[in-house]
Amino acid sequence: MKQTTFCVPLEVKPDSCSRLSALIEHMKATEDTGAGGYPENFARLEREVPTLHFMSMSVFPGSEFDPIFILEANIDGSPGVFWGQLEAAIGDSLRDVVRCCKRPLDEGGPLHDAVTAPNSRAPIAPYFEARTQQPSVFHHGNRGMTRDRILREDALFAAVRSTIDNPDRIGPSPYRGTDAAQVHDRLRAELAPDFGWLDDPTETRIPAAERAADLARLASFAVTTLLVLSLPGLMLAPLLALVVRSLPRLPDARVLLSVSYVAIIVVVALGFGLAAYRRRKPLPGTGVDTNVNLLPTLLSGAPRTAGFVLVYLFVTSLLLTPLVVGAGWLLHQFGVAATPTFFAAWRSTAIYVLWGLLGIVVSVALIVFWLRYLERRDSSHDAPHVDERMLREMVRREDWIAQNHMGSIVMIKPGVLRTIIIRAGHLGLGLLLRWTATNGYLGSMRTVHFAHWAFLNNGSRLLFFSNFDHSWDSYLDDFIEKAHVGLTLAWGCGVGFPPARFLILDGASHGRQFKAWALASRAVSRFWYSAYRDLTVDQIERNNRIADGLRQRQLSQTEAAAWIRNL
């Protein structure tokens, strides 16, 4: 089943901010101590909202904007079903939350009026669904695992451990002194009656159709990016052609056109490239020694990139050829030109697309130079102010269970180039994560359950939420050590972000400075729910491997030896 991540941002009335925080605290206290006759913590949400993995409610203050309320959720299936279930569970409390928020100025105003009217019984689910906002980048740890599957495989793991370690057993353990395949067969025989789903076919976590769709979206993004970067070349080529045709007829006009085009491309690209190269070094006191070396990285990816460019050249020219033939036929009807053959049209189109590809060199050199020009003039926040009272509140709520939660909102740097880069960067990073992060983990990081970024307030602010294992300090240390490049790309647009170079270097590698900046942007998570409070990302994957092995009626000795290492 598809997993979904989203948030609902609602602007808060300034004079209702304290009341809203108190309402959320009351909701948390009610649910966290058992509600509706349920003795367990958050039992009502667990039973009445069976699609929910994680959910949080936070209020972010700010001097630049009025306070903003954020409800963030990670669920199985579609948001519509979830909102209906959540309304049935805590609808009255959510109605009080909406009454503390501003009336939207867009088409959502009438819905807000209906929900907040005195003694209103209008459903709140449509309003929250209408205000739902999708993330710009997201990551799903343990991807493809529904909440029910996670919980039942954890129950199976507990039963496996109890069966093997049974303290009530009289005599020697039947599992001692047997090989791995026999342990598997005996465990399956003992557990199958209580876990009938072991006989069901293995559930595919990521269907082939979903993988194909992920690849298609990533390829479409890459093709679109190449096409946009090719525009300078695609516009320059026909202008040069007109200039050559205006000259006296020359036998080598095509050669003259090609040489002129390549010369212009080389001169312009070298000009911007050398200007950027002269500014490559960090400003004094802002450099960081990291394990990122751009040249080997670019060289290692060169063959793959060249192959993709050749495929792009062939496919794009092939797709455009029918348009060229059709245009030639239309002109021929008016006696302007002859209709070209398909091969002649394809050859001309391929040359034109190739000219456009050469123009990418100019586009990239210009963007790199412009970006580096801006980076050298950015201001960083070396000692951001942290509200000590809020910090104590955050510390008090952390490390009660195996998981923790954080939310952050930062201002985004202005400018056309920055806007384009961060939007395109987030889109590309999100598509790349969907294609590569398929084994339950975020690269080498094994602590992230669900995380996402989203643009707020017409793109002027960037929201980040994460549900993760272990403490906040160790979580950010993990990011800084293993994923600083992606972190700098995704968060480097934030005002006051540590000095970065070429969009991905330095930045988040300024460990202490980055952590202080991130801490200052956080707010207290006043309500946070986890459907499996004692499970880490690693343990969920371990449970899954054990369950998949027990689904098999028999394992070979090699398979059983690999499987038993998870016990």
NORFEN-V770612 format. One record per backbone hydrogen bond with DSSP energy under -1.0 kcal/mol. NH is the residue of the N-H (numbers start at 1). CO is the residue of the C=O. Records with the same first field share a line. If there is no record, write none. Layout:
NH: CO / CO
//
This chain:
4: 75
6: 73
7: 133
8: 71
10: 69
12: 67
13: 100
16: 13
17: 14
20: 16
21: 17
22: 18
23: 19
24: 20
25: 21
26: 22
27: 23
28: 24
29: 25
30: 26
31: 27
32: 28
34: 31
38: 35
42: 31
43: 40
46: 42
47: 43
48: 44
49: 45
52: 49
53: 74
54: 74
55: 529
56: 72
57: 527
58: 70
60: 68
68: 60
69: 10
70: 58
71: 8
72: 56
73: 6
74: 54
75: 4
76: 51
77: 2
82: 78
83: 79
84: 80
85: 81
86: 82
87: 83
88: 84
89: 85
90: 86
91: 87
94: 90
95: 91
96: 92
97: 93
98: 94
99: 95
100: 97
101: 98
102: 11
109: 106
112: 108
113: 109
114: 110
115: 111
116: 112
120: 117
128: 124
129: 125
130: 126
131: 127
133: 7
136: 453
137: 453
139: 451
141: 449
142: 440
145: 142
150: 146
151: 147
152: 148
153: 149
154: 150
155: 151
156: 152
157: 153
158: 154
159: 155
160: 156
161: 157
162: 158
163: 159
164: 160
165: 161
169: 166
176: 173
183: 179
184: 180
185: 181
186: 182
187: 183
188: 184
189: 185
190: 186
191: 187
192: 188
195: 191
198: 195
199: 196
200: 197
211: 207
212: 208
213: 209
214: 210
215: 211
216: 212
217: 213
218: 214
219: 215
220: 216
221: 217
222: 218
223: 219
224: 220
225: 221
226: 222
227: 223
228: 224
229: 225
230: 226
231: 228
234: 230
235: 231
236: 232
237: 233
240: 236
241: 237
242: 238
243: 239
244: 240
245: 241
246: 242
253: 250
256: 252
257: 253
258: 254
259: 255
260: 256
261: 257
262: 258
263: 259
264: 260
265: 261
266: 262
267: 263
268: 264
269: 265
270: 266
271: 267
272: 268
273: 269
274: 270
275: 271
276: 272
277: 273
278: 274
280: 277
286: 283
297: 293
298: 294
299: 295
300: 296
301: 297
305: 301
306: 302
307: 303
308: 304
309: 305
310: 306
311: 307
312: 308
313: 309
314: 310
315: 311
316: 312
317: 313
318: 314
319: 315
320: 316
321: 317
324: 320
325: 321
326: 322
327: 323
328: 324
329: 325
330: 326
331: 327
332: 328
333: 329
335: 332
336: 331
345: 341
346: 342
347: 343
348: 344
349: 345
350: 346
351: 347
352: 348
353: 349
354: 350
355: 351
356: 352
357: 353
358: 354
359: 355
360: 357
361: 358
363: 359
364: 360
365: 361
366: 362
367: 363
368: 364
369: 365
370: 366
371: 367
372: 368
373: 369
374: 370
375: 371
376: 372
377: 374
378: 375
381: 496
391: 387
392: 388
393: 389
394: 390
395: 391
396: 392
397: 393
402: 533
404: 468
406: 466
408: 464
409: 521
410: 462
412: 460
413: 493
419: 415
420: 416
421: 417
422: 418
423: 419
424: 420
425: 421
426: 422
427: 423
428: 424
429: 425
430: 426
431: 427
432: 428
433: 429
434: 430
435: 431
436: 432
437: 433
438: 436
442: 445
443: 441
445: 442
449: 467
450: 467
451: 139
452: 465
453: 137
454: 463
456: 461
460: 456 / 457
461: 456
462: 410
463: 454
464: 408
465: 452
466: 406
467: 450
468: 404
469: 447
470: 402
475: 471
476: 472
477: 473
478: 474
479: 475
480: 476
481: 477
482: 478
483: 479
487: 483
488: 484
489: 485
490: 486
491: 487
492: 488
494: 491
495: 411
497: 494
501: 505
505: 501
507: 499
509: 506
510: 507
511: 509
514: 510
515: 511
516: 512
517: 513
518: 514
519: 515
520: 516
522: 519
523: 407
526: 524
527: 57
529: 55
531: 53
535: 532
540: 536
541: 537
542: 538
543: 539
544: 540
545: 541
546: 542
547: 543
548: 544
549: 545
550: 546
551: 547
560: 556
561: 557
562: 558
563: 559
564: 560
566: 563
567: 564
//
